[in-house]
Amino acid sequence: MRKICKIYRALVSGVMDMDEVVIKQPIGRIKYPGVAKGLDVASPSGKPALSSVRVLERDLENNCTLVQVILFMYLAGSQPKCSHPELTGESFEEDGGHQIPENPVLGDSGYNLHAHQIVLVHPITNEVAADFAKRDLTT
């Protein structure tokens, strides 16, 4: 089974109580205004996926939470299988949708989620084959 792990940073409206949550929800593509290839969203007809959400910072003053989201997409097989020791079988029933920013910029599709890192796992050895992380360009 081929695995792709995508790691994001997201700014969540409200202050999360729990330090970590796990979401087991298929992800599929829908048509969305302003996004040529469509938007990837929680969808019962999508590909199996498992997401681990971990709180990085809580901002009580601005009522928001910065989180790291690790998304495991399974491209083969009928059930998601993940050997990550921190992930459990919790599931969430629905997706909160996408908020349109108050001050949008050209090309903004309304996500509060930003790609941070992508990890590809070798299909035979099950070892990390490629790890694409954002680099600090100031050094």
N, CA, C and O atoms as a GROMACS GRO file, in nm:
protein
  556
    1MET      N    1   0.084  -0.117   0.000
    1MET     CA    2   0.000   0.000   0.000
    1MET      C    3   0.089   0.124   0.000
    1MET      O    4   0.182   0.134   0.081
    2ARG      N    5   0.062   0.218  -0.090
    2ARG     CA    6   0.140   0.341  -0.098
    2ARG      C    7   0.081   0.444  -0.002
    2ARG      O    8  -0.040   0.464   0.002
    3LYS      N    9   0.169   0.509   0.073
    3LYS     CA   10   0.123   0.608   0.171
    3LYS      C   11   0.184   0.744   0.141
    3LYS      O   12   0.300   0.755   0.104
    4ILE      N   13   0.103   0.845   0.158
    4ILE     CA   14   0.150   0.983   0.148
    4ILE      C   15   0.106   1.052   0.277
    4ILE      O   16  -0.010   1.044   0.316
    5CYS      N   17   0.198   1.120   0.341
    5CYS     CA   18   0.167   1.193   0.463
    5CYS      C   19   0.185   1.341   0.434
    5CYS      O   20   0.294   1.385   0.396
    6LYS      N   21   0.080   1.418   0.452
    6LYS     CA   22   0.088   1.563   0.431
    6LYS      C   23   0.074   1.630   0.567
    6LYS      O   24  -0.015   1.598   0.646
    7ILE      N   25   0.165   1.724   0.594
    7ILE     CA   26   0.165   1.793   0.722
    7ILE      C   27   0.133   1.940   0.698
    7ILE      O   28   0.199   2.008   0.619
    8TYR      N   29   0.030   1.988   0.767
    8TYR     CA   30  -0.018   2.125   0.749
    8TYR      C   31  -0.011   2.201   0.881
    8TYR      O   32  -0.001   2.142   0.988
    9ARG      N   33  -0.017   2.332   0.869
    9ARG     CA   34  -0.041   2.420   0.983
    9ARG      C   35  -0.176   2.486   0.956
    9ARG      O   36  -0.203   2.529   0.844
   10ALA      N   37  -0.259   2.494   1.058
   10ALA     CA   38  -0.391   2.554   1.041
   10ALA      C   39  -0.421   2.647   1.158
   10ALA      O   40  -0.382   2.620   1.272
   11LEU      N   41  -0.491   2.755   1.129
   11LEU     CA   42  -0.538   2.846   1.232
   11LEU      C   43  -0.687   2.819   1.250
   11LEU      O   44  -0.767   2.841   1.159
   12VAL      N   45  -0.723   2.771   1.368
   12VAL     CA   46  -0.860   2.729   1.396
   12VAL      C   47  -0.931   2.838   1.474
   12VAL      O   48  -0.877   2.893   1.570
   13SER      N   49  -1.053   2.870   1.433
   13SER     CA   50  -1.135   2.966   1.506
   13SER      C   51  -1.179   2.902   1.637
   13SER      O   52  -1.232   2.791   1.638
   14GLY      N   53  -1.158   2.973   1.747
   14GLY     CA   54  -1.191   2.919   1.879
   14GLY      C   55  -1.069   2.855   1.943
   14GLY      O   56  -0.969   2.828   1.876
   15VAL      N   57  -1.078   2.830   2.073
   15VAL     CA   58  -0.967   2.769   2.147
   15VAL      C   59  -1.002   2.622   2.172
   15VAL      O   60  -1.102   2.592   2.238
   16MET      N   61  -0.920   2.532   2.118
   16MET     CA   62  -0.944   2.388   2.135
   16MET      C   63  -0.911   2.346   2.278
   16MET      O   64  -0.810   2.388   2.334
   17ASP      N   65  -0.997   2.263   2.336
   17ASP     CA   66  -0.975   2.212   2.471
   17ASP      C   67  -0.874   2.097   2.472
   17ASP      O   68  -0.784   2.093   2.555
   18MET      N   69  -0.891   2.004   2.376
   18MET     CA   70  -0.805   1.885   2.372
   18MET      C   71  -0.671   1.918   2.308
   18MET      O   72  -0.664   2.004   2.220
   19ASP      N   73  -0.565   1.850   2.352
   19ASP     CA   74  -0.432   1.870   2.294
   19ASP      C   75  -0.418   1.800   2.160
   19ASP      O   76  -0.346   1.848   2.073
   20GLU      N   77  -0.486   1.685   2.144
   20GLU     CA   78  -0.479   1.609   2.018
   20GLU      C   79  -0.614   1.546   1.989
   20GLU      O   80  -0.686   1.506   2.080
   21VAL      N   81  -0.647   1.539   1.860
   21VAL     CA   82  -0.766   1.467   1.814
   21VAL      C   83  -0.729   1.392   1.688
   21VAL      O   84  -0.634   1.427   1.618
   22VAL      N   85  -0.806   1.287   1.658
   22VAL     CA   86  -0.785   1.208   1.537
   22VAL      C   87  -0.915   1.210   1.457
   22VAL      O   88  -1.023   1.191   1.513
   23ILE      N   89  -0.903   1.232   1.327
   23ILE     CA   90  -1.020   1.236   1.239
   23ILE      C   91  -1.003   1.127   1.133
   23ILE      O   92  -0.905   1.128   1.058
   24LYS      N   93  -1.098   1.034   1.127
   24LYS     CA   94  -1.098   0.929   1.025
   24LYS      C   95  -1.213   0.963   0.930
   24LYS      O   96  -1.329   0.936   0.960
   25GLN      N   97  -1.179   1.023   0.816
   25GLN     CA   98  -1.280   1.075   0.724
   25GLN      C   99  -1.227   1.069   0.582
   25GLN      O  100  -1.119   1.122   0.555
   26PRO      N  101  -1.300   1.006   0.488
   26PRO     CA  102  -1.257   1.007   0.348
   26PRO      C  103  -1.250   1.150   0.294
   26PRO      O  104  -1.326   1.237   0.337
   27ILE      N  105  -1.158   1.173   0.200
   27ILE     CA  106  -1.140   1.305   0.140
   27ILE      C  107  -1.157   1.294  -0.010
   27ILE      O  108  -1.096   1.209  -0.075
   28GLY      N  109  -1.242   1.381  -0.066
   28GLY     CA  110  -1.268   1.382  -0.209
   28GLY      C  111  -1.266   1.524  -0.263
   28GLY      O  112  -1.256   1.620  -0.187
   29ARG      N  113  -1.276   1.537  -0.394
   29ARG     CA  114  -1.268   1.667  -0.460
   29ARG      C  115  -1.407   1.712  -0.506
   29ARG      O  116  -1.485   1.634  -0.560
   30ILE      N  117  -1.436   1.842  -0.481
   30ILE     CA  118  -1.561   1.901  -0.528
   30ILE      C  119  -1.529   2.025  -0.610
   30ILE      O  120  -1.422   2.084  -0.596
   31LYS      N  121  -1.624   2.065  -0.696
   31LYS     CA  122  -1.608   2.191  -0.769
   31LYS      C  123  -1.623   2.305  -0.670
   31LYS      O  124  -1.707   2.300  -0.580
   32TYR      N  125  -1.540   2.410  -0.689
   32TYR     CA  126  -1.543   2.523  -0.597
   32TYR      C  127  -1.509   2.649  -0.677
   32TYR      O  128  -1.411   2.649  -0.751
   33PRO      N  129  -1.588   2.756  -0.663
   33PRO     CA  130  -1.563   2.878  -0.739
   33PRO      C  131  -1.422   2.932  -0.716
   33PRO      O  132  -1.379   2.947  -0.601
   34GLY      N  133  -1.352   2.962  -0.824
   34GLY     CA  134  -1.219   3.021  -0.815
   34GLY      C  135  -1.106   2.922  -0.802
   34GLY      O  136  -0.989   2.962  -0.799
   35VAL      N  137  -1.137   2.792  -0.794
   35VAL     CA  138  -1.034   2.689  -0.783
   35VAL      C  139  -1.049   2.595  -0.902
   35VAL      O  140  -1.143   2.515  -0.907
   36ALA      N  141  -0.956   2.604  -0.998
   36ALA     CA  142  -0.969   2.534  -1.125
   36ALA      C  143  -0.986   2.383  -1.110
   36ALA      O  144  -1.073   2.324  -1.173
   37LYS      N  145  -0.904   2.320  -1.026
   37LYS     CA  146  -0.910   2.174  -1.013
   37LYS      C  147  -1.007   2.128  -0.905
   37LYS      O  148  -1.023   2.008  -0.883
   38GLY      N  149  -1.072   2.221  -0.839
   38GLY     CA  150  -1.165   2.186  -0.733
   38GLY      C  151  -1.098   2.188  -0.596
   38GLY      O  152  -0.978   2.213  -0.584
   39LEU      N  153  -1.177   2.161  -0.494
   39LEU     CA  154  -1.133   2.169  -0.356
   39LEU      C  155  -1.140   2.031  -0.293
   39LEU      O  156  -1.240   1.960  -0.310
   40ASP      N  157  -1.036   1.991  -0.220
   40ASP     CA  158  -1.037   1.864  -0.148
   40ASP      C  159  -1.108   1.885  -0.014
   40ASP      O  160  -1.067   1.970   0.065
   41VAL      N  161  -1.214   1.807   0.010
   41VAL     CA  162  -1.295   1.822   0.131
   41VAL      C  163  -1.333   1.685   0.187
   41VAL      O  164  -1.317   1.583   0.120
   42ALA      N  165  -1.383   1.685   0.311
   42ALA     CA  166  -1.437   1.562   0.369
   42ALA      C  167  -1.556   1.519   0.286
   42ALA      O  168  -1.650   1.596   0.264
   43SER      N  169  -1.553   1.392   0.238
   43SER     CA  170  -1.658   1.343   0.151
   43SER      C  171  -1.671   1.192   0.166
   43SER      O  172  -1.571   1.121   0.156
   44PRO      N  173  -1.792   1.140   0.190
   44PRO     CA  174  -1.809   0.995   0.204
   44PRO      C  175  -1.764   0.917   0.081
   44PRO      O  176  -1.727   0.800   0.092
   45SER      N  177  -1.768   0.980  -0.036
   45SER     CA  178  -1.728   0.912  -0.160
   45SER      C  179  -1.580   0.932  -0.192
   45SER      O  180  -1.534   0.889  -0.298
   46GLY      N  181  -1.504   0.996  -0.104
   46GLY     CA  182  -1.362   1.023  -0.128
   46GLY      C  183  -1.273   0.905  -0.095
   46GLY      O  184  -1.320   0.796  -0.064
   47LYS      N  185  -1.142   0.929  -0.102
   47LYS     CA  186  -1.042   0.827  -0.070
   47LYS      C  187  -1.025   0.819   0.081
   47LYS      O  188  -1.035   0.921   0.150
   48PRO      N  189  -0.999   0.698   0.135
   48PRO     CA  190  -0.979   0.686   0.279
   48PRO      C  191  -0.866   0.776   0.328
   48PRO      O  192  -0.763   0.787   0.262
   49ALA      N  193  -0.885   0.839   0.443
   49ALA     CA  194  -0.783   0.927   0.500
   49ALA      C  195  -0.795   0.927   0.652
   49ALA      O  196  -0.901   0.901   0.708
   50LEU      N  197  -0.684   0.956   0.716
   50LEU     CA  198  -0.678   0.964   0.861
   50LEU      C  199  -0.597   1.088   0.895
   50LEU      O  200  -0.487   1.105   0.842
   51SER      N  201  -0.648   1.174   0.982
   51SER     CA  202  -0.578   1.298   1.017
   51SER      C  203  -0.554   1.305   1.167
   51SER      O  204  -0.644   1.277   1.247
   52SER      N  205  -0.433   1.343   1.204
   52SER     CA  206  -0.398   1.366   1.344
   52SER      C  207  -0.383   1.517   1.362
   52SER      O  208  -0.305   1.580   1.290
   53VAL      N  209  -0.457   1.574   1.457
   53VAL     CA  210  -0.453   1.718   1.482
   53VAL      C  211  -0.392   1.741   1.620
   53VAL      O  212  -0.442   1.688   1.720
   54ARG      N  213  -0.284   1.820   1.625
   54ARG     CA  214  -0.215   1.847   1.752
   54ARG      C  215  -0.205   1.998   1.773
   54ARG      O  216  -0.164   2.071   1.682
   55VAL      N  217  -0.242   2.044   1.890
   55VAL     CA  218  -0.237   2.186   1.923
   55VAL      C  219  -0.091   2.230   1.937
   55VAL      O  220  -0.014   2.169   2.011
   56LEU      N  221  -0.055   2.337   1.866
   56LEU     CA  222   0.078   2.397   1.878
   56LEU      C  223   0.075   2.518   1.969
   56LEU      O  224   0.168   2.542   2.047
   57GLU      N  225  -0.034   2.596   1.959
   57GLU     CA  226  -0.044   2.719   2.039
   57GLU      C  227  -0.190   2.760   2.054
   57GLU      O  228  -0.266   2.757   1.957
   58ARG      N  229  -0.228   2.798   2.175
   58ARG     CA  230  -0.362   2.851   2.201
   58ARG      C  231  -0.351   3.001   2.225
   58ARG      O  232  -0.268   3.046   2.304
   59ASP      N  233  -0.436   3.078   2.156
   59ASP     CA  234  -0.436   3.224   2.170
   59ASP      C  235  -0.570   3.264   2.231
   59ASP      O  236  -0.668   3.284   2.159
   60LEU      N  237  -0.574   3.276   2.363
   60LEU     CA  238  -0.698   3.310   2.433
   60LEU      C  239  -0.746   3.450   2.399
   60LEU      O  240  -0.867   3.472   2.386
   61GLU      N  241  -0.654   3.544   2.384
   61GLU     CA  242  -0.689   3.683   2.356
   61GLU      C  243  -0.762   3.697   2.223
   61GLU      O  244  -0.859   3.772   2.212
   62ASN      N  245  -0.715   3.625   2.120
   62ASN     CA  246  -0.776   3.634   1.986
   62ASN      C  247  -0.871   3.519   1.956
   62ASN      O  248  -0.921   3.507   1.845
   63ASN      N  249  -0.896   3.432   2.056
   63ASN     CA  250  -0.988   3.321   2.043
   63ASN      C  251  -0.958   3.232   1.921
   63ASN      O  252  -1.045   3.208   1.838
   64CYS      N  253  -0.834   3.184   1.913
   64CYS     CA  254  -0.796   3.096   1.804
   64CYS      C  255  -0.689   2.997   1.850
   64CYS      O  256  -0.627   3.016   1.956
   65THR      N  257  -0.667   2.892   1.771
   65THR     CA  258  -0.570   2.788   1.804
   65THR      C  259  -0.488   2.756   1.680
   65THR      O  260  -0.544   2.735   1.573
   66LEU      N  261  -0.356   2.753   1.695
   66LEU     CA  262  -0.267   2.709   1.587
   66LEU      C  263  -0.246   2.560   1.605
   66LEU      O  264  -0.205   2.515   1.712
   67VAL      N  265  -0.273   2.482   1.499
   67VAL     CA  266  -0.260   2.337   1.507
   67VAL      C  267  -0.171   2.283   1.396
   67VAL      O  268  -0.154   2.346   1.291
   68GLN      N  269  -0.115   2.166   1.421
   68GLN     CA  270  -0.046   2.089   1.316
   68GLN      C  271  -0.140   1.976   1.278
   68GLN      O  272  -0.192   1.906   1.365
   69VAL      N  273  -0.162   1.958   1.149
   69VAL     CA  274  -0.249   1.852   1.099
   69VAL      C  275  -0.165   1.758   1.015
   69VAL      O  276  -0.107   1.799   0.914
   70ILE      N  277  -0.160   1.631   1.055
   70ILE     CA  278  -0.091   1.529   0.976
   70ILE      C  279  -0.199   1.449   0.906
   70ILE      O  280  -0.283   1.386   0.970
   71LEU      N  281  -0.197   1.452   0.772
   71LEU     CA  282  -0.298   1.386   0.691
   71LEU      C  283  -0.237   1.265   0.622
   71LEU      O  284  -0.144   1.280   0.543
   72PHE      N  285  -0.289   1.147   0.652
   72PHE     CA  286  -0.245   1.024   0.587
   72PHE      C  287  -0.348   0.988   0.481
   72PHE      O  288  -0.463   0.958   0.514
   73MET      N  289  -0.309   0.992   0.353
   73MET     CA  290  -0.397   0.953   0.243
   73MET      C  291  -0.359   0.812   0.202
   73MET      O  292  -0.241   0.784   0.180
   74TYR      N  293  -0.457   0.724   0.189
   74TYR     CA  294  -0.432   0.586   0.149
   74TYR      C  295  -0.480   0.569   0.007
   74TYR      O  296  -0.599   0.583  -0.022
   75LEU      N  297  -0.388   0.537  -0.083
   75LEU     CA  298  -0.418   0.533  -0.225
   75LEU      C  299  -0.453   0.394  -0.274
   75LEU      O  300  -0.485   0.378  -0.392
   76ALA      N  301  -0.447   0.294  -0.188
   76ALA     CA  302  -0.484   0.157  -0.225
   76ALA      C  303  -0.541   0.089  -0.102
   76ALA      O  304  -0.514   0.131   0.011
   77GLY      N  305  -0.620  -0.015  -0.123
   77GLY     CA  306  -0.677  -0.088  -0.010
   77GLY      C  307  -0.810  -0.029   0.032
   77GLY      O  308  -0.842   0.085   0.000
   78SER      N  309  -0.887  -0.109   0.104
   78SER     CA  310  -1.022  -0.065   0.139
   78SER      C  311  -1.030   0.007   0.273
   78SER      O  312  -1.121   0.087   0.294
   79GLN      N  313  -0.938  -0.020   0.364
   79GLN     CA  314  -0.941   0.043   0.495
   79GLN      C  315  -0.810   0.115   0.522
   79GLN      O  316  -0.704   0.062   0.490
   80PRO      N  317  -0.816   0.234   0.581
   80PRO     CA  318  -0.691   0.302   0.619
   80PRO      C  319  -0.620   0.221   0.726
   80PRO      O  320  -0.681   0.179   0.824
   81LYS      N  321  -0.491   0.199   0.707
   81LYS     CA  322  -0.410   0.130   0.807
   81LYS      C  323  -0.289   0.216   0.833
   81LYS      O  324  -0.217   0.252   0.740
   82CYS      N  325  -0.265   0.248   0.957
   82CYS     CA  326  -0.156   0.338   0.990
   82CYS      C  327  -0.085   0.286   1.113
   82CYS      O  328  -0.149   0.251   1.212
   83SER      N  329   0.048   0.279   1.107
   83SER     CA  330   0.124   0.227   1.220
   83SER      C  331   0.173   0.338   1.312
   83SER      O  332   0.251   0.312   1.404
   84HIS      N  333   0.129   0.462   1.288
   84HIS     CA  334   0.172   0.574   1.371
   84HIS      C  335   0.122   0.550   1.513
   84HIS      O  336   0.002   0.538   1.534
   85PRO      N  337   0.214   0.542   1.613
   85PRO     CA  338   0.175   0.503   1.748
   85PRO      C  339   0.079   0.598   1.818
   85PRO      O  340   0.010   0.557   1.911
   86GLU      N  341   0.073   0.724   1.778
   86GLU     CA  342  -0.010   0.822   1.847
   86GLU      C  343  -0.154   0.826   1.796
   86GLU      O  344  -0.239   0.893   1.856
   87LEU      N  345  -0.183   0.756   1.686
   87LEU     CA  346  -0.316   0.765   1.627
   87LEU      C  347  -0.408   0.657   1.682
   87LEU      O  348  -0.367   0.541   1.696
   88THR      N  349  -0.533   0.696   1.714
   88THR     CA  350  -0.630   0.602   1.766
   88THR      C  351  -0.749   0.596   1.671
   88THR      O  352  -0.746   0.659   1.565
   89GLY      N  353  -0.852   0.523   1.707
   89GLY     CA  354  -0.966   0.504   1.618
   89GLY      C  355  -1.077   0.605   1.632
   89GLY      O  356  -1.189   0.576   1.589
   90GLU      N  357  -1.053   0.720   1.689
   90GLU     CA  358  -1.159   0.821   1.701
   90GLU      C  359  -1.204   0.867   1.563
   90GLU      O  360  -1.126   0.865   1.468
   91SER      N  361  -1.329   0.909   1.552
   91SER     CA  362  -1.376   0.963   1.425
   91SER      C  363  -1.470   1.080   1.450
   91SER      O  364  -1.532   1.091   1.556
   92PHE      N  365  -1.478   1.166   1.350
   92PHE     CA  366  -1.567   1.283   1.359
   92PHE      C  367  -1.670   1.270   1.249
   92PHE      O  368  -1.640   1.222   1.140
   93GLU      N  369  -1.793   1.311   1.276
   93GLU     CA  370  -1.904   1.290   1.185
   93GLU      C  371  -1.907   1.389   1.069
   93GLU      O  372  -1.955   1.354   0.961
   94GLU      N  373  -1.859   1.510   1.088
   94GLU     CA  374  -1.874   1.609   0.982
   94GLU      C  375  -1.755   1.702   0.973
   94GLU      O  376  -1.676   1.713   1.067
   95ASP      N  377  -1.743   1.769   0.861
   95ASP     CA  378  -1.636   1.865   0.837
   95ASP      C  379  -1.692   2.004   0.863
   95ASP      O  380  -1.808   2.032   0.831
   96GLY      N  381  -1.611   2.091   0.920
   96GLY     CA  382  -1.656   2.226   0.951
   96GLY      C  383  -1.664   2.318   0.831
   96GLY      O  384  -1.712   2.431   0.844
   97GLY      N  385  -1.620   2.274   0.714
   97GLY     CA  386  -1.627   2.357   0.595
   97GLY      C  387  -1.510   2.452   0.583
   97GLY      O  388  -1.408   2.435   0.651
   98HIS      N  389  -1.523   2.551   0.497
   98HIS     CA  390  -1.414   2.644   0.469
   98HIS      C  391  -1.463   2.786   0.489
   98HIS      O  392  -1.570   2.823   0.440
   99GLN      N  393  -1.385   2.864   0.561
   99GLN     CA  394  -1.422   3.003   0.585
   99GLN      C  395  -1.356   3.093   0.482
   99GLN      O  396  -1.239   3.074   0.448
  100ILE      N  397  -1.430   3.190   0.433
  100ILE     CA  398  -1.374   3.290   0.342
  100ILE      C  399  -1.310   3.399   0.428
  100ILE      O  400  -1.376   3.453   0.516
  101PRO      N  401  -1.183   3.433   0.403
  101PRO     CA  402  -1.116   3.536   0.483
  101PRO      C  403  -1.185   3.671   0.469
  101PRO      O  404  -1.245   3.701   0.366
  102GLU      N  405  -1.175   3.754   0.574
  102GLU     CA  406  -1.234   3.888   0.570
  102GLU      C  407  -1.164   3.977   0.469
  102GLU      O  408  -1.230   4.060   0.405
  103ASN      N  409  -1.033   3.962   0.452
  103ASN     CA  410  -0.955   4.041   0.357
  103ASN      C  411  -0.886   3.947   0.258
  103ASN      O  412  -0.765   3.927   0.267
  104PRO      N  413  -0.962   3.890   0.163
  104PRO     CA  414  -0.902   3.793   0.071
  104PRO      C  415  -0.801   3.857  -0.023
  104PRO      O  416  -0.809   3.975  -0.054
  105VAL      N  417  -0.705   3.775  -0.068
  105VAL     CA  418  -0.606   3.819  -0.166
  105VAL      C  419  -0.624   3.736  -0.292
  105VAL      O  420  -0.686   3.630  -0.288
  106LEU      N  421  -0.570   3.784  -0.404
  106LEU     CA  422  -0.581   3.716  -0.532
  106LEU      C  423  -0.534   3.571  -0.520
  106LEU      O  424  -0.423   3.547  -0.471
  107GLY      N  425  -0.615   3.477  -0.563
  107GLY     CA  426  -0.579   3.336  -0.560
  107GLY      C  427  -0.616   3.266  -0.430
  107GLY      O  428  -0.596   3.145  -0.418
  108ASP      N  429  -0.669   3.338  -0.333
  108ASP     CA  430  -0.706   3.278  -0.205
  108ASP      C  431  -0.838   3.205  -0.221
  108ASP      O  432  -0.937   3.262  -0.267
  109SER      N  433  -0.841   3.077  -0.183
  109SER     CA  434  -0.965   3.000  -0.196
  109SER      C  435  -1.040   2.987  -0.064
  109SER      O  436  -1.141   2.918  -0.057
  110GLY      N  437  -0.991   3.054   0.040
  110GLY     CA  438  -1.063   3.050   0.166
  110GLY      C  439  -1.009   2.953   0.268
  110GLY      O  440  -1.066   2.940   0.377
  111TYR      N  441  -0.901   2.884   0.237
  111TYR     CA  442  -0.844   2.791   0.335
  111TYR      C  443  -0.776   2.865   0.449
  111TYR      O  444  -0.714   2.969   0.428
  112ASN      N  445  -0.788   2.811   0.570
  112ASN     CA  446  -0.708   2.855   0.683
  112ASN      C  447  -0.604   2.748   0.714
  112ASN      O  448  -0.557   2.737   0.827
  113LEU      N  449  -0.570   2.668   0.613
  113LEU     CA  450  -0.480   2.555   0.626
  113LEU      C  451  -0.365   2.576   0.530
  113LEU      O  452  -0.387   2.607   0.412
  114HIS      N  453  -0.241   2.560   0.577
  114HIS     CA  454  -0.125   2.588   0.493
  114HIS      C  455  -0.029   2.470   0.493
  114HIS      O  456   0.009   2.421   0.599
  115ALA      N  457   0.010   2.424   0.372
  115ALA     CA  458   0.102   2.311   0.360
  115ALA      C  459   0.233   2.344   0.429
  115ALA      O  460   0.287   2.454   0.413
  116HIS      N  461   0.283   2.251   0.505
  116HIS     CA  462   0.407   2.270   0.579
  116HIS      C  463   0.511   2.166   0.540
  116HIS      O  464   0.630   2.198   0.532
  117GLN      N  465   0.467   2.042   0.514
  117GLN     CA  466   0.560   1.933   0.485
  117GLN      C  467   0.484   1.820   0.416
  117GLN      O  468   0.366   1.797   0.444
  118ILE      N  469   0.553   1.747   0.325
  118ILE     CA  470   0.497   1.629   0.260
  118ILE      C  471   0.598   1.516   0.274
  118ILE      O  472   0.717   1.536   0.248
  119VAL      N  473   0.552   1.398   0.316
  119VAL     CA  474   0.640   1.283   0.334
  119VAL      C  475   0.585   1.168   0.250
  119VAL      O  476   0.467   1.134   0.259
  120LEU      N  477   0.671   1.107   0.168
  120LEU     CA  478   0.634   0.991   0.087
  120LEU      C  479   0.700   0.867   0.145
  120LEU      O  480   0.819   0.869   0.175
  121VAL      N  481   0.623   0.760   0.161
  121VAL     CA  482   0.674   0.635   0.216
  121VAL      C  483   0.694   0.535   0.102
  121VAL      O  484   0.606   0.517   0.018
  122HIS      N  485   0.813   0.470   0.099
  122HIS     CA  486   0.846   0.373  -0.006
  122HIS      C  487   0.750   0.255   0.002
  122HIS      O  488   0.728   0.201   0.110
  123PRO      N  489   0.691   0.214  -0.112
  123PRO     CA  490   0.588   0.109  -0.111
  123PRO      C  491   0.639  -0.030  -0.073
  123PRO      O  492   0.560  -0.113  -0.029
  124ILE      N  493   0.768  -0.057  -0.088
  124ILE     CA  494   0.821  -0.190  -0.057
  124ILE      C  495   0.890  -0.192   0.079
  124ILE      O  496   0.861  -0.279   0.161
  125THR      N  497   0.979  -0.098   0.103
  125THR     CA  498   1.056  -0.098   0.228
  125THR      C  499   0.981  -0.034   0.344
  125THR      O  500   1.018  -0.052   0.460
  126ASN      N  501   0.875   0.042   0.314
  126ASN     CA  502   0.797   0.114   0.415
  126ASN      C  503   0.880   0.220   0.488
  126ASN      O  504   0.843   0.263   0.597
  127GLU      N  505   0.991   0.262   0.427
  127GLU     CA  506   1.074   0.368   0.484
  127GLU      C  507   1.042   0.500   0.415
  127GLU      O  508   0.988   0.501   0.304
  128VAL      N  509   1.076   0.609   0.480
  128VAL     CA  510   1.053   0.741   0.421
  128VAL      C  511   1.140   0.754   0.296
  128VAL      O  512   1.262   0.747   0.304
  129ALA      N  513   1.075   0.774   0.181
  129ALA     CA  514   1.147   0.784   0.054
  129ALA      C  515   1.179   0.929   0.021
  129ALA      O  516   1.282   0.957  -0.042
  130ALA      N  517   1.094   1.021   0.062
  130ALA     CA  518   1.116   1.163   0.035
  130ALA      C  519   1.046   1.243   0.144
  130ALA      O  520   0.936   1.209   0.188
  131ASP      N  521   1.111   1.350   0.187
  131ASP     CA  522   1.057   1.437   0.290
  131ASP      C  523   1.074   1.581   0.243
  131ASP      O  524   1.184   1.636   0.250
  132PHE      N  525   0.965   1.640   0.197
  132PHE     CA  526   0.970   1.776   0.144
  132PHE      C  527   0.917   1.871   0.250
  132PHE      O  528   0.796   1.882   0.270
  133ALA      N  529   1.007   1.940   0.317
  133ALA     CA  530   0.967   2.035   0.421
  133ALA      C  531   1.002   2.175   0.376
  133ALA      O  532   1.097   2.196   0.301
  134LYS      N  533   0.923   2.271   0.422
  134LYS     CA  534   0.956   2.410   0.392
  134LYS      C  535   1.088   2.443   0.460
  134LYS      O  536   1.109   2.406   0.576
  135ARG      N  537   1.173   2.510   0.391
  135ARG     CA  538   1.305   2.546   0.444
  135ARG      C  539   1.305   2.691   0.489
  135ARG      O  540   1.229   2.774   0.438
  136ASP      N  541   1.390   2.722   0.585
  136ASP     CA  542   1.408   2.860   0.629
  136ASP      C  543   1.493   2.930   0.524
  136ASP      O  544   1.613   2.905   0.515
  137LEU      N  545   1.433   3.017   0.447
  137LEU     CA  546   1.502   3.083   0.336
  137LEU      C  547   1.583   3.204   0.381
  137LEU      O  548   1.647   3.269   0.299
  138THR      N  549   1.580   3.235   0.510
  138THR     CA  550   1.653   3.352   0.558
  138THR      C  551   1.798   3.321   0.591
  138THR      O  552   1.877   3.412   0.612
  139THR      N  553   1.835   3.191   0.596
  139THR     CA  554   1.974   3.156   0.632
  139THR      C  555   2.054   3.120   0.510
  139THR      O  556   2.172   3.088   0.521
   0.00000   0.00000   0.00000
